[in-house]
Every structure is written in C-alpha cells, then in structure tokens.
Amino acid sequence: MSIKQTELTRRLSGTPGFDEGYEQALRRQEFGERLRKYREALGLAQSELAVRAGLDQGDVSRFEAGKWGKRGLSFEKLEKILPILGLQLEHSIRPLPEQAVSKEMQQHLRALSSLL
C-alpha cells in the first residue's frame, strides 16, 4: 500500500528532528528554485553556468533541486556559481540574540567571520 507524501509528512510531524529537517529541506528547495529562476532570467543554461563555474552540470541541477550535502552542493561550490550570476555570498558568525558577548569576544567573532 502506497502512502501519499502529504499523509506521510502528517504522520511524521512531531517526531523528534523531523519538523526541523523538513523545514530545512523546504528552505533548500525554495532557495534552489529561486536560484534557477535567477539563472534563467539571465538567459543562462545549467550547462553554461556549470562550465563557467568549473563544475559539473549535475552539480548545478542538484543545487537547483535543493539537494545539499554529500551528493549536493557545498558552500564552496555555491561560491563558484554566484559570481557567474553577478552575486556574492557573505558569511558571518554572530552570537545568539540572548547571548551576552564581551568586547573581547566580539573581536574574536569578527576575526572568525573574516576567515570564512
């Protein structure tokens, strides 16, 4: 018997770790979809973007499908793609809103961010 994806999602909702992982997957999918639309608006094919970024076309395809990680894309590959699209990635490390940080620790945070 086959269970529809929405039914499976409903059944698993509330399972420890599921909701967070599901939301993360949805964000990655949306990111990939928006990146694809941006690429298409520039008139670039996946294959052209891949060649110009020094990547495999499958890498671009996986990224646009929202697949990160072992077989998907990493931030290193994203940093190769974005300049071709006229974009850049900015990294920063910040304390959590409720975390008090001394001036000395703020200096360490700035130094950490500059190394990303």
C-alpha positions in Angstrom: 0.0 0.0 0.0 1.4 3.4 -1.0 1.2 6.4 1.3 1.0 9.9 -0.2 3.8 12.3 0.7 1.4 14.7 2.5 0.0 11.8 4.6 3.5 10.6 5.5 4.5 14.2 6.4 1.4 14.5 8.6 2.2 11.2 10.3 5.8 12.1 11.0 5.2 15.6 12.1 6.1 15.9 15.8 8.7 13.1 15.6 11.9 14.4 17.2 14.1 16.1 14.5 11.5 15.6 11.7 10.0 19.1 11.7 13.3 20.9 11.7 14.7 18.7 8.9 11.5 19.1 6.9 11.7 22.9 7.2 15.3 22.9 6.3 14.6 20.8 3.2 11.8 23.1 2.2 14.1 26.2 2.5 16.8 24.5 0.4 14.2 23.6 -2.3 12.9 27.2 -2.3 16.5 28.5 -2.5 17.3 26.2 -5.4 14.1 27.2 -7.2 14.7 30.9 -6.8 18.4 30.5 -7.9 17.1 28.6 -11.0 14.7 31.4 -11.8 17.5 34.0 -11.4 19.8 32.0 -13.7 17.0 31.6 -16.3 16.3 35.4 -16.1 20.0 35.9 -17.1 19.5 33.6 -20.0 22.0 31.0 -18.8 21.5 27.3 -19.3 22.6 25.0 -16.5 25.4 23.6 -18.7 26.7 27.1 -19.4 26.7 28.0 -15.8 28.4 24.8 -14.9 31.2 25.3 -17.4 31.8 28.9 -16.4 31.9 27.9 -12.7 34.2 24.9 -13.3 31.6 22.5 -12.1 29.6 19.5 -13.4 26.1 20.3 -14.8 24.8 17.7 -12.4 26.1 19.8 -9.5 24.0 22.8 -10.7 21.0 20.6 -11.2 21.2 19.1 -7.7 21.6 22.5 -6.2 18.6 23.9 -8.0 16.7 20.8 -6.8 17.6 21.8 -3.2 20.0 18.9 -2.6 22.9 19.9 -0.4 25.4 17.7 1.4 27.2 14.6 0.3 26.0 14.5 -3.3 24.6 18.0 -3.4 26.4 21.3 -3.3 28.5 22.9 -0.6 29.2 26.5 0.2 32.5 26.2 -1.7 30.6 25.3 -4.9 28.0 28.0 -4.3 30.8 30.5 -4.1 31.8 29.4 -7.6 28.3 29.7 -9.0 27.3 33.1 -7.5 29.9 35.3 -9.2 28.8 34.0 -12.6 25.4 35.2 -11.7 26.8 38.6 -10.6 26.2 37.7 -6.9 28.3 37.1 -3.8 27.9 35.1 -0.6 28.5 36.9 2.7 29.4 34.8 5.7 29.1 36.0 9.3 29.2 34.4 12.7 27.0 36.2 15.3 26.1 35.3 18.8 22.5 34.2 19.5 20.2 37.1 20.4 20.1 36.1 24.1 23.9 35.6 24.3 25.8 38.4 26.1 29.2 38.9 24.5 32.1 40.9 25.9 34.1 43.3 23.7 37.0 40.9 23.7 34.7 38.1 22.5 33.2 40.4 19.8 36.8 40.9 18.5 37.2 37.1 18.3 33.8 36.8 16.4 34.9 39.4 13.9 38.2 37.6 13.3 36.3 34.2 12.9 33.9 35.8 10.4 36.8 37.3 8.4 38.3 33.8 8.0 35.2 32.3 6.4 
